[in-house]
Amino acid sequence: KQQGIEEGLQKGLQKGLQKGLQQGLQQGEAEFLLHQLERRFGPIDETIRIRVRAADSQTLLTWGEQILTAQTIEEVFKT
């Protein structure tokens, strides 16, 4: 019984660490994209900041690629 509890705790800890790592990576990606947006288009309004910080990693990657050819900030967010 004790071994089962320990295994359960270990699995829970691993899942928690994985989720925390993913969230940390997503936050870093979002902050990097915000920095790039500011460098390219100037000051960014809060609505865009919220949208970027709420996006998943795949969406951030797409936007990060679109910033390379976008002429306006609105074009970055077109799908």
C-alpha positions as CSV (number, residue, x, y, z in Angstrom):
1,K,0.0,0.0,0.0
2,Q,2.8,2.4,0.9
3,Q,4.5,1.7,-2.4
4,G,1.4,2.6,-4.3
5,I,1.1,5.9,-2.5
6,E,4.7,6.7,-3.3
7,E,4.3,5.8,-6.9
8,G,1.2,8.0,-7.1
9,L,3.0,10.9,-5.5
10,Q,5.9,10.5,-7.9
11,K,3.6,10.5,-10.9
12,G,1.8,13.5,-9.6
13,L,5.0,15.4,-9.1
14,Q,6.2,14.5,-12.6
15,K,3.0,15.8,-14.1
16,G,3.2,19.0,-12.1
17,L,6.7,19.6,-13.1
18,Q,5.9,19.0,-16.8
19,K,2.9,21.4,-16.6
20,G,5.0,24.0,-14.9
21,L,7.8,23.7,-17.5
22,Q,5.3,24.0,-20.3
23,Q,3.7,27.1,-18.7
24,G,7.1,28.7,-18.3
25,L,8.1,28.1,-21.9
26,Q,4.8,29.6,-23.1
27,Q,5.3,32.6,-21.0
28,G,8.8,33.1,-22.3
29,E,7.6,32.7,-25.9
30,A,4.9,35.3,-25.3
31,E,7.3,37.8,-23.8
32,F,9.7,37.3,-26.7
33,L,6.9,37.9,-29.2
34,L,5.8,41.0,-27.4
35,H,9.3,42.3,-27.4
36,Q,9.6,41.6,-31.2
37,L,6.2,43.3,-31.8
38,E,7.4,46.5,-29.9
39,R,10.7,46.6,-31.9
40,R,8.8,46.3,-35.2
41,F,5.7,48.3,-34.6
42,G,6.3,50.5,-31.6
43,P,4.3,50.6,-28.4
44,I,1.6,47.9,-28.0
45,D,-1.8,48.3,-26.5
46,E,-2.9,46.2,-23.5
47,T,-5.5,44.3,-25.6
48,I,-2.7,42.8,-27.7
49,R,-0.6,42.1,-24.6
50,I,-3.4,40.1,-23.1
51,R,-4.1,38.3,-26.3
52,V,-0.5,37.3,-26.7
53,R,-0.1,36.1,-23.1
54,A,-3.2,34.0,-23.4
55,A,-2.1,32.2,-26.6
56,D,-0.8,28.7,-26.7
57,S,2.7,27.9,-28.0
58,Q,1.6,26.9,-31.5
59,T,-0.3,30.1,-32.0
60,L,2.7,32.1,-30.7
61,L,4.9,30.3,-33.2
62,T,2.5,31.1,-36.0
63,W,2.4,34.8,-35.0
64,G,6.2,34.8,-34.6
65,E,6.5,33.6,-38.2
66,Q,4.0,36.1,-39.5
67,I,5.8,39.1,-37.9
68,L,8.5,38.5,-40.5
69,T,6.4,39.6,-43.4
70,A,3.6,41.6,-41.8
71,Q,3.4,45.3,-42.8
72,T,1.1,46.1,-39.9
73,I,0.6,44.7,-36.4
74,E,-2.9,43.6,-37.5
75,E,-1.4,41.4,-40.2
76,V,0.6,39.5,-37.5
77,F,-2.7,38.2,-36.0
78,K,-4.5,37.2,-39.2
79,T,-5.1,33.4,-39.6
